[in-house]
Amino acid sequence: MKKGKAGYEVASASTHPDEGSTSAMTDAITAERATPEPLLSASAVYDSASDGGVIAAARAFTADFLAAAPSVRREPVAGERVELAQLVVSELVTNAVRHTVGPCRLLLELRPDTLEISVFDRAAAAPVPRGHDPRRIGQHGVEIVVAVCDSLSVEPDPEGKRVRARLSLQ
């Protein structure tokens, strides 16, 4: 990866693990076309054992990352979209810190019109969305993420899982 402005990394082309096979090459090319490289990406690792500032740190990291958007994007990200991104990051990092053991990694990937927010943790179990219950206090994180994002997915990862949310910047 090469360094972009503000110390964030701009992704470079990746290699497919089965580089030699024709089928793997076709799959890699197809996947590349379907998911273009981000304009800007950055990640941070948060440990649940650290002080209570993890969520605030993740929110600040997100705001700083999006403040760098004009360096690679036509225009700055609107304040409302920055606040929604911080909300989504808060909910996903909170889930990882509260419900899993060990550190989690936040990955932000800026695309022309979307922000992809991924949180990696060491638990294989997916977060469970609960039905709407206005009497329940707390535990509405997944509901909130689903409500404000274009998509939410949970993908297995060799060391646990990846929870990925896509937020429109429009």
URZI-V248947 format. One record per helix or strand of 2 or more residues. SS is the DSSP state (@ for helix, = for strand). FROM is the first residue (numbers start at 1). TO is the last residue. If there is no record, write none. Layout:
((SS/FROM/TO) (SS/FROM/TO))
This chain:
((=/2/3) (@/5/7) (=/9/10) (@/22/34) (=/40/46) (@/54/67) (@/69/71) (@/79/99) (=/104/110) (=/114/121) (@/141/148) (=/151/157) (=/160/168))
